[in-house]
């Protein structure tokens, strides 16, 4: 019996050994796939972060120096022009129409708006203080959304508003992107986020990250 049983048991060992050899390989493949996915996601968020930061920085530079795009040459902030007067004085609909008209061209409004653009642009591009940048950027986008007031079908004078969506426009998209970048901690890849987090005051106050 022992002679006949031995050949039956022997083929079983290579089968079990083969399974053991395949298990680490499968686990390694899974880990590699997960790592690749995380890396791709990190690069995607980093790319989105840099592009978004450039949007804010470009707006600041154009309005400051009058680069000839949204702000005509010679009418930049540095030339004595107002970054807010043209936009806010042109508000023609919404619950804050008269308020925005009063704010248009005010020195405090110009400084707050421009510092907001610069601060958000630098923070997002560098990958630091993303939570503060998301808060400040969302506030700016919310005010601009109210100024354009997409829910209105007609302006105050009765003309069509030409609004394409009553709720979601590019201001909402930018705000959501800023919040997503902060939640994802997108400042580590291609940014100074990891260095920023090591600063003692930032390490002790998570809301500064």
MDTraj code that builds the backbone (N, CA, C; nanometers):
import mdtraj as md
import numpy as np

residues = "UNK UNK UNK UNK UNK UNK UNK UNK UNK UNK UNK UNK UNK UNK UNK UNK UNK UNK UNK UNK UNK UNK UNK UNK UNK UNK UNK UNK UNK UNK UNK UNK UNK UNK UNK UNK UNK UNK UNK UNK UNK UNK UNK UNK UNK UNK UNK UNK UNK UNK UNK UNK UNK UNK UNK UNK UNK UNK UNK UNK UNK UNK UNK UNK UNK UNK UNK UNK UNK UNK UNK UNK UNK UNK UNK UNK UNK UNK UNK UNK UNK UNK UNK UNK UNK UNK UNK UNK UNK UNK UNK UNK UNK UNK UNK UNK UNK UNK UNK UNK UNK UNK UNK UNK UNK UNK UNK UNK UNK UNK UNK UNK UNK UNK UNK UNK UNK UNK UNK UNK UNK UNK UNK UNK UNK UNK UNK UNK UNK UNK UNK UNK UNK UNK UNK UNK UNK UNK UNK UNK UNK UNK UNK UNK UNK UNK UNK UNK UNK UNK UNK UNK UNK UNK UNK UNK UNK UNK UNK UNK UNK UNK UNK UNK UNK UNK UNK UNK UNK UNK UNK UNK UNK UNK UNK UNK UNK UNK UNK UNK UNK UNK UNK UNK UNK UNK UNK UNK UNK UNK UNK UNK UNK UNK UNK UNK UNK UNK UNK UNK UNK UNK UNK UNK UNK UNK UNK UNK UNK".split()
xyz = np.array([
    [0.0838, -0.1213, 0.0000],
    [0.0000, 0.0000, 0.0000],
    [0.0867, 0.1256, 0.0000],
    [0.1938, 0.1176, 0.0781],
    [0.2773, 0.2352, 0.0868],
    [0.3417, 0.2659, -0.0472],
    [0.3789, 0.1611, -0.1204],
    [0.4420, 0.1821, -0.2505],
    [0.3439, 0.2426, -0.3494],
    [0.2174, 0.2014, -0.3430],
    [0.1170, 0.2534, -0.4362],
    [0.0690, 0.3931, -0.3968],
    [0.0661, 0.4241, -0.2692],
    [0.0167, 0.5551, -0.2239],
    [0.1178, 0.6649, -0.2531],
    [0.2454, 0.6320, -0.2496],
    [0.3481, 0.7342, -0.2663],
    [0.3381, 0.8081, -0.4003],
    [0.3210, 0.7354, -0.5128],
    [0.3075, 0.8085, -0.6396],
    [0.1850, 0.8981, -0.6438],
    [0.0782, 0.8632, -0.5694],
    [-0.0424, 0.9479, -0.5705],
    [-0.0198, 1.0774, -0.4948],
    [0.0626, 1.0722, -0.3898],
    [0.0868, 1.1926, -0.3106],
    [0.1883, 1.2839, -0.3776],
    [0.2830, 1.2234, -0.4497],
    [0.3919, 1.3020, -0.5074],
    [0.3450, 1.4090, -0.6066],
    [0.2548, 1.3771, -0.6997],
    [0.2126, 1.4814, -0.7943],
    [0.1427, 1.5986, -0.7276],
    [0.0906, 1.5775, -0.6049],
    [0.0201, 1.6866, -0.5378],
    [0.1125, 1.7975, -0.4933],
    [0.2371, 1.7635, -0.4598],
    [0.3277, 1.8650, -0.4079],
    [0.3612, 1.9745, -0.5099],
    [0.3938, 1.9385, -0.6339],
    [0.4218, 2.0444, -0.7323],
    [0.3031, 2.1355, -0.7557],
    [0.1797, 2.0797, -0.7453],
    [0.0604, 2.1610, -0.7663],
    [0.0480, 2.2667, -0.6588],
    [0.0676, 2.2208, -0.5318],
    [0.0586, 2.3182, -0.4226],
    [0.1723, 2.4183, -0.4296],
    [0.2901, 2.3745, -0.4662],
    [0.4046, 2.4641, -0.4779],
    [0.3816, 2.5664, -0.5880],
    [0.3215, 2.5219, -0.6987],
    [0.2934, 2.6127, -0.8090],
    [0.1958, 2.7211, -0.7674],
    [0.0955, 2.6837, -0.6871],
    [-0.0008, 2.7818, -0.6397],
    [0.0657, 2.8845, -0.5500],
    [0.1556, 2.8356, -0.4654],
    [0.2244, 2.9279, -0.3754],
    [0.3109, 3.0255, -0.4543],
    [0.3697, 2.9783, -0.5631],
    [0.4553, 3.0638, -0.6433],
    [0.3758, 3.1692, -0.7192],
    [0.2527, 3.1319, -0.7580],
    [0.1715, 3.2252, -0.8339],
    [0.1107, 3.3324, -0.7453],
    [0.0842, 3.3037, -0.6193],
    [0.0165, 3.3987, -0.5314],
    [0.0964, 3.5268, -0.5108],
    [0.2269, 3.5190, -0.4781],
    [0.3038, 3.6427, -0.4650],
    [0.3100, 3.7210, -0.5949],
    [0.3164, 3.6508, -0.7075],
    [0.3209, 3.7191, -0.8360],
    [0.1930, 3.7970, -0.8615],
    [0.0791, 3.7324, -0.8307],
    [-0.0495, 3.8003, -0.8495],
    [-0.0599, 3.9202, -0.7565],
    [-0.0143, 3.9024, -0.6316],
    [-0.0177, 4.0133, -0.5359],
    [0.0721, 4.1266, -0.5827],
    [0.1886, 4.0885, -0.6372],
    [0.2795, 4.1908, -0.6880],
    [0.2198, 4.2672, -0.8036],
    [0.1495, 4.1972, -0.8916],
    [0.0847, 4.2632, -1.0046],
    [-0.0226, 4.3602, -0.9561],
    [-0.0960, 4.3175, -0.8533],
    [-0.2024, 4.4029, -0.7995],
    [-0.1433, 4.5292, -0.7380],
    [-0.0343, 4.5116, -0.6626],
    [0.0316, 4.6264, -0.6011],
    [0.0872, 4.7199, -0.7077],
    [0.1468, 4.6605, -0.8118],
    [0.2019, 4.7412, -0.9202],
    [0.0925, 4.8206, -0.9915],
    [-0.0222, 4.7551, -1.0146],
    [-0.1340, 4.8229, -1.0801],
    [-0.1865, 4.9369, -0.9943],
    [-0.1983, 4.9102, -0.8617],
    [-0.2459, 5.0133, -0.7702],
    [-0.1498, 5.1306, -0.7656],
    [-0.0200, 5.0997, -0.7652],
    [0.0808, 5.2051, -0.7627],
    [0.0753, 5.2891, -0.8894],
    [0.0613, 5.2216, -1.0036],
    [0.0518, 5.2935, -1.1305],
    [-0.0717, 5.3834, -1.1340],
    [-0.1818, 5.3329, -1.0791],
    [-0.3058, 5.4113, -1.0769],
    [-0.2892, 5.5355, -0.9907],
    [-0.2285, 5.5160, -0.8731],
    [-0.2066, 5.6295, -0.7836],
    [-0.1113, 5.7309, -0.8449],
    [-0.0085, 5.6818, -0.9132],
    [0.0866, 5.7712, -0.9780],
    [0.0196, 5.8516, -1.0888],
    [-0.0601, 5.7831, -1.1694],
    [-0.1315, 5.8510, -1.2775],
    [-0.2277, 5.9551, -1.2207],
    [-0.2962, 5.9199, -1.1125],
    [-0.3891, 6.0146, -1.0501],
    [-0.3149, 6.1356, -0.9951],
    [-0.1983, 6.1110, -0.9336],
    [-0.1185, 6.2204, -0.8786],
    [-0.0732, 6.3157, -0.9886],
    [-0.0296, 6.2601, -1.1016],
    [0.0140, 6.3433, -1.2141],
    [-0.1037, 6.4193, -1.2751],
    [-0.2196, 6.3553, -1.2788],
    [-0.3378, 6.4212, -1.3341],
    [-0.3779, 6.5409, -1.2478],
    [-0.3794, 6.5216, -1.1165],
    [-0.4135, 6.6309, -1.0252],
    [-0.3083, 6.7407, -1.0299],
    [-0.1816, 6.7016, -1.0414],
    [-0.0750, 6.8005, -1.0492],
    [-0.0887, 6.8854, -1.1757],
    [-0.1212, 6.8210, -1.2871],
    [-0.1413, 6.8937, -1.4127],
    [-0.2593, 6.9900, -1.4008],
    [-0.3680, 6.9412, -1.3422],
    [-0.4860, 7.0254, -1.3225],
    [-0.4531, 7.1428, -1.2309],
    [-0.3727, 7.1175, -1.1294],
    [-0.3341, 7.2223, -1.0350],
    [-0.2532, 7.3319, -1.1044],
    [-0.1556, 7.2922, -1.1839],
    [-0.0712, 7.3898, -1.2528],
    [-0.1515, 7.4727, -1.3530],
    [-0.2402, 7.4079, -1.4260],
    [-0.3222, 7.4803, -1.5229],
    [-0.4158, 7.5793, -1.4530],
    [-0.4759, 7.5352, -1.3431],
    [-0.5672, 7.6223, -1.2685],
    [-0.4920, 7.7397, -1.2079],
    [-0.3755, 7.7122, -1.1517],
    [-0.2952, 7.8202, -1.0960],
    [-0.2580, 7.9230, -1.2012],
    [-0.2261, 7.8751, -1.3212],
    [-0.1890, 7.9667, -1.4294],
    [-0.3065, 8.0548, -1.4704],
    [-0.4280, 8.0017, -1.4632],
    [-0.5468, 8.0822, -1.4958],
    [-0.5532, 8.2047, -1.4050],
    [-0.5334, 8.1835, -1.2753],
    [-0.5396, 8.2942, -1.1799],
    [-0.4200, 8.3887, -1.1962],
    [-0.3011, 8.3322, -1.2147],
    [-0.1822, 8.4160, -1.2319],
    [-0.1913, 8.5002, -1.3580],
    [-0.2393, 8.4404, -1.4670],
    [-0.2506, 8.5153, -1.5922],
    [-0.3507, 8.6293, -1.5783],
    [-0.4621, 8.6034, -1.5104],
    [-0.5612, 8.7084, -1.4900],
    [-0.4989, 8.8250, -1.4132],
    [-0.4184, 8.7935, -1.3125],
    [-0.3512, 8.8982, -1.2347],
    [-0.2538, 8.9766, -1.3225],
    [-0.1711, 8.9065, -1.3986],
    [-0.0715, 8.9730, -1.4823],
    [-0.1362, 9.0586, -1.5901],
    [-0.2407, 9.0066, -1.6538],
    [-0.3075, 9.0802, -1.7610],
    [-0.3726, 9.2074, -1.7077],
    [-0.4381, 9.1950, -1.5921],
    [-0.5050, 9.3121, -1.5346],
    [-0.4047, 9.4117, -1.4770],
    [-0.2897, 9.3626, -1.4340],
    [-0.1885, 9.4526, -1.3767],
    [-0.1139, 9.5304, -1.4847],
    [-0.0706, 9.4611, -1.5885],
    [0.0156, 9.5234, -1.6881],
    [-0.0535, 9.5552, -1.8213],
    [-0.1795, 9.5187, -1.8348],
    [-0.2508, 9.5468, -1.9593],
    [-0.1836, 9.4796, -2.0771],
    [-0.1862, 9.3471, -2.0794],
    [-0.1150, 9.2698, -2.1811],
    [-0.1870, 9.2648, -2.3152],
    [-0.3031, 9.3302, -2.3221],
    [-0.3727, 9.3376, -2.4495],
    [-0.4715, 9.2260, -2.4743],
    [-0.5024, 9.1486, -2.3733],
    [-0.6021, 9.0422, -2.3881],
    [-0.7347, 9.0905, -2.3275],
    [-0.7670, 9.0482, -2.2066],
    [-0.8892, 9.0996, -2.1446],
    [-0.8727, 9.2467, -2.1071],
    [-0.7488, 9.2867, -2.0778],
    [-0.7201, 9.4256, -2.0418],
    [-0.6399, 9.4920, -2.1525],
    [-0.6934, 9.5979, -2.2138],
    [-0.6216, 9.6652, -2.3235],
    [-0.4869, 9.7214, -2.2788],
    [-0.3949, 9.7281, -2.3692],
    [-0.2633, 9.7845, -2.3405],
    [-0.2774, 9.9307, -2.2960],
    [-0.2054, 9.9665, -2.1912],
    [-0.2096, 10.1033, -2.1401],
    [-0.3194, 10.1272, -2.0393],
    [-0.4035, 10.0242, -2.0142],
    [-0.5121, 10.0406, -1.9180],
    [-0.5007, 9.9423, -1.8014],
    [-0.3803, 9.8930, -1.7810],
    [-0.3584, 9.8018, -1.6698],
    [-0.3619, 9.8725, -1.5362],
    [-0.3609, 9.7938, -1.4323],
    [-0.3637, 9.8482, -1.2960],
    [-0.2426, 9.9377, -1.2724],
    [-0.1282, 9.8987, -1.3252],
    [-0.0056, 9.9748, -1.3070],
    [-0.0103, 10.1089, -1.3799],
    [-0.0995, 10.1196, -1.4792],
    [-0.1142, 10.2438, -1.5550],
    [-0.2222, 10.3346, -1.4968],
    [-0.2807, 10.2922, -1.3838],
    [-0.3854, 10.3718, -1.3213],
    [-0.5252, 10.3213, -1.3488],
    [-0.5363, 10.2139, -1.4254],
    [-0.6676, 10.1563, -1.4512],
    [-0.7204, 10.0790, -1.3315],
    [-0.8491, 10.0518, -1.3321],
    [-0.9126, 9.9778, -1.2227],
    [-0.9490, 9.8366, -1.2683],
    [-0.9021, 9.7351, -1.1962],
    [-0.9330, 9.5965, -1.2330],
    [-1.0798, 9.5586, -1.2150],
    [-1.1515, 9.6369, -1.1336],
    [-1.2902, 9.6000, -1.1035],
    [-1.3934, 9.6910, -1.1700],
    [-1.3529, 9.8096, -1.2096],
    [-1.4512, 9.9068, -1.2569],
    [-1.5275, 9.8590, -1.3791],
    [-1.4547, 9.8085, -1.4781],
    [-1.5212, 9.7668, -1.6007],
    [-1.6198, 9.6541, -1.5787],
    [-1.5767, 9.5537, -1.5029],
    [-1.6619, 9.4361, -1.4823],
    [-1.7807, 9.4679, -1.3921],
    [-1.7531, 9.5287, -1.2763],
    [-1.8608, 9.5524, -1.1797],
    [-1.9584, 9.6597, -1.2257],
    [-1.9098, 9.7593, -1.2973],
    [-2.0021, 9.8634, -1.3455],
    [-2.0905, 9.8106, -1.4580],
    [-2.0479, 9.6989, -1.5186],
    [-2.1259, 9.6394, -1.6266],
    [-2.2262, 9.5358, -1.5802],
    [-2.2330, 9.5100, -1.4485],
    [-2.3310, 9.4143, -1.3972],
    [-2.4712, 9.4650, -1.4285],
    [-2.5519, 9.3823, -1.4936],
    [-2.6831, 9.4285, -1.5404],
    [-2.7971, 9.3410, -1.4928],
    [-2.7718, 9.2576, -1.3915],
    [-2.8772, 9.1695, -1.3434],
    [-2.8347, 9.1132, -1.2086],
    [-2.9317, 9.0617, -1.1345],
    [-2.8991, 8.9939, -1.0093],
    [-2.9329, 9.0742, -0.8856],
    [-2.9356, 9.0083, -0.7703],
    [-2.9755, 9.0734, -0.6454],
    [-2.8730, 9.1743, -0.5933],
    [-2.7484, 9.1701, -0.6426],
    [-2.6469, 9.2632, -0.5941],
    [-2.6032, 9.3620, -0.7024],
    [-2.6879, 9.3842, -0.7990],
    [-2.6528, 9.4732, -0.9111],
    [-2.6117, 9.6115, -0.8626],
    [-2.6954, 9.6746, -0.7804],
    [-2.6638, 9.8100, -0.7330],
    [-2.5424, 9.8104, -0.6402],
    [-2.5268, 9.7060, -0.5618],
    [-2.4119, 9.6962, -0.4715],
    [-2.2821, 9.6870, -0.5498],
    [-2.2813, 9.6048, -0.6538],
    [-2.1624, 9.5925, -0.7366],
    [-2.1296, 9.7238, -0.8070],
    [-2.2304, 9.7991, -0.8459],
    [-2.2067, 9.9286, -0.9091],
    [-2.1368, 10.0236, -0.8106],
    [-2.1751, 10.0151, -0.6841],
    [-2.1121, 10.0993, -0.5826],
    [-1.9670, 10.0577, -0.5569],
    [-1.9400, 9.9274, -0.5674],
    [-1.8048, 9.8759, -0.5434],
    [-1.7115, 9.9013, -0.6608],
    [-1.7667, 9.9194, -0.7786],
    [-1.6856, 9.9286, -0.9001],
    [-1.5820, 10.0412, -0.8899],
    [-1.4562, 10.0055, -0.9073],
    [-1.3492, 10.1038, -0.9069],
    [-1.3011, 10.1467, -0.7702],
    [-1.3628, 10.0970, -0.6643],
    [-1.3188, 10.1332, -0.5289],
    [-1.1793, 10.0761, -0.5034],
    [-1.0965, 10.1552, -0.4356],
    [-0.9584, 10.1127, -0.4118],
    [-0.9521, 9.9819, -0.3348],
    [-1.0352, 9.9700, -0.2321],
    [-1.0326, 9.8478, -0.1503],
    [-1.0758, 9.7262, -0.2324],
    [-1.1727, 9.7469, -0.3226],
    [-1.2199, 9.6373, -0.4063],
    [-1.1107, 9.5935, -0.5043],
    [-1.0414, 9.6928, -0.5617],
    [-0.9315, 9.6601, -0.6530],
    [-0.8230, 9.5794, -0.5828],
    [-0.7823, 9.6242, -0.4640],
    [-0.6751, 9.5555, -0.3914],
    [-0.7163, 9.4153, -0.3480],
    [-0.8361, 9.4014, -0.2957],
    [-0.8811, 9.2694, -0.2518],
    [-0.8899, 9.1725, -0.3697],
    [-0.9425, 9.2201, -0.4797],
    [-0.9577, 9.1350, -0.5972],
    [-0.8217, 9.0910, -0.6516],
    [-0.7314, 9.1865, -0.6646],
    [-0.6004, 9.1552, -0.7210],
    [-0.5163, 9.0688, -0.6267],
    [-0.5219, 9.0976, -0.4984],
    [-0.4497, 9.0139, -0.4020],
    [-0.5073, 8.8730, -0.3998],
    [-0.6384, 8.8633, -0.4192],
    [-0.7020, 8.7315, -0.4252],
    [-0.6517, 8.6524, -0.5447],
    [-0.6473, 8.7172, -0.6615],
    [-0.5973, 8.6498, -0.7813],
    [-0.4514, 8.6073, -0.7641],
    [-0.3692, 8.6983, -0.7125],
    [-0.2275, 8.6691, -0.6956],
    [-0.2043, 8.5597, -0.5919],
    [-0.2713, 8.5724, -0.4768],
    [-0.2528, 8.4743, -0.3707],
    [-0.2964, 8.3354, -0.4110],
    [-0.4135, 8.3257, -0.4709],
    [-0.4633, 8.1950, -0.5151],
    [-0.3737, 8.1396, -0.6251],
    [-0.3323, 8.2257, -0.7174],
    [-0.2479, 8.1803, -0.8278],
    [-0.1149, 8.1251, -0.7801],
    [-0.0485, 8.1968, -0.6895],
    [0.0807, 8.1510, -0.6391],
    [0.0654, 8.0234, -0.5572],
    [-0.0331, 8.0212, -0.4672],
    [-0.0522, 7.9046, -0.3806],
    [-0.0832, 7.7787, -0.4608],
    [-0.1733, 7.7896, -0.5552],
    [-0.2129, 7.6725, -0.6342],
    [-0.0979, 7.6269, -0.7243],
    [-0.0301, 7.7204, -0.7864],
    [0.0818, 7.6838, -0.8735],
    [0.1935, 7.6169, -0.7941],
    [0.2235, 7.6706, -0.6761],
    [0.3303, 7.6146, -0.5934],
    [0.2868, 7.4899, -0.5182],
    [0.1572, 7.4715, -0.5020],
    [0.1071, 7.3542, -0.4305],
    [0.1100, 7.3703, -0.2805],
    [0.0981, 7.4935, -0.2323],
    [0.1006, 7.5196, -0.0887],
    [-0.0293, 7.5889, -0.0461],
    [-0.0647, 7.5718, 0.0803],
    [-0.1837, 7.6375, 0.1363],
    [-0.3058, 7.6189, 0.0466],
    [-0.3248, 7.4979, -0.0006],
    [-0.4341, 7.4725, -0.0952],
    [-0.5718, 7.4897, -0.0314],
    [-0.5800, 7.4646, 0.0993],
    [-0.7102, 7.4810, 0.1656],
    [-0.7481, 7.6289, 0.1730],
    [-0.6520, 7.7135, 0.2072],
    [-0.6793, 7.8567, 0.2098],
    [-0.7071, 7.9082, 0.0690],
    [-0.6314, 7.8564, -0.0270],
    [-0.6523, 7.8977, -0.1658],
    [-0.7909, 7.8576, -0.2146],
    [-0.8346, 7.7390, -0.1751],
    [-0.9682, 7.6933, -0.2144],
    [-1.0758, 7.7820, -0.1537],
    [-1.0570, 7.8220, -0.0283],
    [-1.1544, 7.9086, 0.0383],
    [-1.1601, 8.0456, -0.0281],
    [-1.0419, 8.1054, -0.0487],
    [-1.0375, 8.2383, -0.1097],
    [-1.0858, 8.2335, -0.2548],
    [-1.0413, 8.1344, -0.3290],
    [-1.0810, 8.1234, -0.4689],
    [-1.2299, 8.0994, -0.4849],
    [-1.2860, 8.0179, -0.3974],
    [-1.4302, 7.9917, -0.4030],
    [-1.5094, 8.1180, -0.3734],
    [-1.4612, 8.1991, -0.2787],
    [-1.5285, 8.3255, -0.2457],
    [-1.5274, 8.4195, -0.3665],
    [-1.4129, 8.4290, -0.4345],
    [-1.4023, 8.5142, -0.5537],
    [-1.4951, 8.4635, -0.6632],
    [-1.4941, 8.3320, -0.6859],
    [-1.5788, 8.2746, -0.7904],
    [-1.7277, 8.2931, -0.7583],
    [-1.7618, 8.2823, -0.6299],
    [-1.9022, 8.2986, -0.5902],
    [-1.9499, 8.4411, -0.6183],
    [-1.8657, 8.5404, -0.5872],
    [-1.9030, 8.6792, -0.6126],
    [-1.9161, 8.7063, -0.7623],
    [-1.8273, 8.6485, -0.8407],
    [-1.8353, 8.6680, -0.9852],
    [-1.9569, 8.5962, -1.0436],
    [-1.9926, 8.4823, -0.9843],
    [-2.1131, 8.4108, -1.0281],
    [-2.2363, 8.4951, -1.0006],
    [-2.2405, 8.5558, -0.8822],
    [-2.3546, 8.6420, -0.8470],
    [-2.3601, 8.7632, -0.9392],
    [-2.2431, 8.8154, -0.9747],
    [-2.2383, 8.9327, -1.0625],
    [-2.2970, 8.9001, -1.1999],
    [-2.2697, 8.7807, -1.2497],
    [-2.3244, 8.7429, -1.3811],
    [-2.4654, 8.6854, -1.3696],
    [-2.4980, 8.6301, -1.2543],
    [-2.6313, 8.5777, -1.2216],
    [-2.6915, 8.4909, -1.3340],
    [-2.6356, 8.3736, -1.3540],
    [-2.6834, 8.2820, -1.4588],
    [-2.8307, 8.2416, -1.4508],
    [-2.8950, 8.2399, -1.3308],
    [-3.0359, 8.1990, -1.3274],
    [-3.1293, 8.2907, -1.4070],
    [-3.0878, 8.4159, -1.4301],
    [-3.1764, 8.5109, -1.4989],
    [-3.1828, 8.4839, -1.6487],
    [-3.3024, 8.4835, -1.7026],
    [-3.3202, 8.4705, -1.8468],
    [-3.3111, 8.6059, -1.9163],
    [-3.3373, 8.7128, -1.8397],
    [-3.3342, 8.8476, -1.8967],
    [-3.2577, 8.9411, -1.8047],
    [-3.1954, 9.0417, -1.8625],
    [-3.1257, 9.1435, -1.7854],
    [-3.2264, 9.2420, -1.7282],
    [-3.1775, 9.3352, -1.6510],
    [-3.2668, 9.4322, -1.5874],
    [-3.3422, 9.5175, -1.6890],
    [-3.2825, 9.5380, -1.8075],
    [-3.3497, 9.6188, -1.9102],
    [-3.4396, 9.5362, -2.0009],
    [-3.4528, 9.4073, -1.9691],
    [-3.5406, 9.3210, -2.0471],
    [-3.4724, 9.2460, -2.1596],
    [-3.3468, 9.2780, -2.1876],
    [-3.2747, 9.2093, -2.2942],
    [-3.2408, 9.0665, -2.2519],
    [-3.2294, 8.9747, -2.3459],
    [-3.1948, 8.8364, -2.3118],
    [-3.0585, 8.8312, -2.2417],
    [-3.0487, 8.7514, -2.1400],
    [-2.9233, 8.7411, -2.0648],
    [-2.8207, 8.6541, -2.1366],
    [-2.8674, 8.5694, -2.2268],
    [-2.7810, 8.4769, -2.3005],
    [-2.7153, 8.3739, -2.2084],
    [-2.7741, 8.3522, -2.0931],
    [-2.7229, 8.2514, -2.0006],
    [-2.7463, 8.1125, -2.0602],
    [-2.6444, 8.0283, -2.0560],
    [-2.6548, 7.8946, -2.1147],
    [-2.6927, 7.7880, -2.0130],
    [-2.6782, 7.8200, -1.8847],
    [-2.7113, 7.7249, -1.7783],
    [-2.7463, 7.8049, -1.6539],
    [-2.8611, 7.7780, -1.5924],
    [-2.9046, 7.8590, -1.4789],
    [-2.8248, 7.8378, -1.3511],
    [-2.7436, 7.7359, -1.3441],
    [-2.6704, 7.7068, -1.2201],
    [-2.5204, 7.6913, -1.2393],
    [-2.4811, 7.6082, -1.3343],
    [-2.3397, 7.5743, -1.3486],
    [-2.2757, 7.6522, -1.4628],
    [-2.1740, 7.7316, -1.4284],
    [-2.0929, 7.7970, -1.5302],
    [-1.9465, 7.7792, -1.4928],
    [-1.8564, 7.8458, -1.5628],
    [-1.7138, 7.8225, -1.5392],
    [-1.6688, 7.8653, -1.4003],
    [-1.7399, 7.9595, -1.3383],
    [-1.7039, 7.9990, -1.2020],
    [-1.7255, 7.8831, -1.1041],
    [-1.8350, 7.8129, -1.1219],
    [-1.8643, 7.6973, -1.0371],
    [-1.7603, 7.5878, -1.0608],
    [-1.7241, 7.5665, -1.1861],
    [-1.6250, 7.4635, -1.2181],
    [-1.4913, 7.4948, -1.1520],
    [-1.4473, 7.6201, -1.1626],
    [-1.3202, 7.6591, -1.1005],
    [-1.3246, 7.6387, -0.9493],
    [-1.4355, 7.6743, -0.8870],
    [-1.4481, 7.6584, -0.7420],
    [-1.4391, 7.5112, -0.7029],
    [-1.5089, 7.4259, -0.7771],
    [-1.5052, 7.2819, -0.7486],
    [-1.3650, 7.2260, -0.7690],
    [-1.2970, 7.2712, -0.8726],
    [-1.1601, 7.2254, -0.8983],
    [-1.0685, 7.2642, -0.7824],
    [-1.0791, 7.3861, -0.7341],
    [-0.9967, 7.4311, -0.6214],
    [-1.0216, 7.3457, -0.4970],
    [-1.1473, 7.3170, -0.4713],
    [-1.1816, 7.2341, -0.3552],
    [-1.1277, 7.0924, -0.3734],
    [-1.1415, 7.0379, -0.4938],
    [-1.0925, 6.9026, -0.5208],
    [-0.9411, 6.8947, -0.5046],
    [-0.8691, 6.9955, -0.5497],
    [-0.7226, 6.9970, -0.5358],
    [-0.6818, 6.9988, -0.3893],
    [-0.7560, 7.0747, -0.3087],
    [-0.7250, 7.0810, -0.1660],
    [-0.7542, 6.9484, -0.0971],
    [-0.8674, 6.8880, -0.1293],
    [-0.9057, 6.7603, -0.0688],
    [-0.8079, 6.6506, -0.1083],
    [-0.7625, 6.6523, -0.2327],
    [-0.6718, 6.5487, -0.2832],
    [-0.5280, 6.5695, -0.2380],
    [-0.4989, 6.6834, -0.1769],
    [-0.3613, 6.7114, -0.1381],
    [-0.2705, 6.7143, -0.2585],
    [-0.3121, 6.7876, -0.3616],
    [-0.2445, 6.7833, -0.4915],
    [-0.1156, 6.8636, -0.4974],
    [-0.0696, 6.9150, -0.3846],
    [0.0508, 6.9960, -0.3880],
    [0.1803, 6.9188, -0.3760],
    [0.1725, 6.7885, -0.3516],
    [0.2937, 6.7084, -0.3310],
    [0.3658, 6.6810, -0.4624],
    [0.2911, 6.6375, -0.5633],
    [0.3505, 6.6071, -0.6944],
    [0.3713, 6.7354, -0.7733],
    [0.4942, 6.7561, -0.8218],
    [0.5302, 6.8755, -0.8978],
    [0.5008, 7.0037, -0.8200],
    [0.5121, 6.9986, -0.6902],
    [0.4849, 7.1159, -0.6091],
    [0.5644, 7.1145, -0.4796],
    [0.5425, 7.2149, -0.3977],
    [0.6144, 7.2293, -0.2710],
    [0.5303, 7.1861, -0.1518],
    [0.4264, 7.1076, -0.1801],
    [0.3343, 7.0682, -0.0741],
    [0.3997, 6.9942, 0.0406],
    [0.4894, 6.9017, 0.0105],
    [0.5525, 6.8233, 0.1170],
    [0.6423, 6.9113, 0.2046],
    [0.7153, 7.0036, 0.1424],
    [0.7991, 7.0969, 0.2197],
    [0.7123, 7.1885, 0.3041],
    [0.6027, 7.2351, 0.2452],
    [0.5112, 7.3247, 0.3151],
    [0.4537, 7.2569, 0.4396],
    [0.4174, 7.1303, 0.4278],
    [0.3571, 7.0583, 0.5397],
    [0.4541, 7.0372, 0.6549],
    [0.5852, 7.0458, 0.6293],
    [0.6842, 7.0252, 0.7336],
    [0.7125, 7.1507, 0.8160],
    [0.6638, 7.2643, 0.7693],
    [0.6819, 7.3877, 0.8453],
    [0.6055, 7.3736, 0.9772],
    [0.6696, 7.4028, 1.0903],
    [0.6069, 7.3800, 1.2220],
    [0.4659, 7.4360, 1.2362],
    [0.4448, 7.5612, 1.1978],
    [0.3121, 7.6211, 1.2159],
    [0.2081, 7.5528, 1.1278],
    [0.2490, 7.5088, 1.0096],
    [0.1572, 7.4378, 0.9205],
    [0.1300, 7.2975, 0.9737],
    [0.2337, 7.2342, 1.0268],
    [0.2181, 7.0998, 1.0825],
    [0.1231, 7.1013, 1.2029],
    [0.1257, 7.2092, 1.2797],
    [0.0406, 7.2185, 1.3986],
    [-0.1006, 7.2665, 1.3677],
    [-0.1191, 7.3270, 1.2511],
    [-0.2516, 7.3777, 1.2125],
    [-0.2860, 7.3233, 1.0746],
    [-0.3616, 7.2151, 1.0712],
    [-0.3906, 7.1451, 0.9472],
    [-0.4661, 7.2308, 0.8467],
    [-0.5392, 7.3302, 0.8961],
    [-0.6180, 7.4129, 0.8034],
    [-0.5287, 7.5013, 0.7159],
    [-0.3989, 7.5109, 0.7497],
    [-0.3071, 7.5892, 0.6697],
    [-0.2508, 7.5105, 0.5514],
    [-0.2783, 7.3792, 0.5462],
    [-0.2214, 7.2960, 0.4396],
    [-0.2911, 7.3225, 0.3058],
])
top = md.Topology()
chain = top.add_chain()
for i, resn in enumerate(residues, 1):
    res = top.add_residue(resn, chain, resSeq=i)
    for name in ("N", "CA", "C"):
        top.add_atom(name, md.element.get_by_symbol(name[0]), res)
traj = md.Trajectory(xyz[None], top)
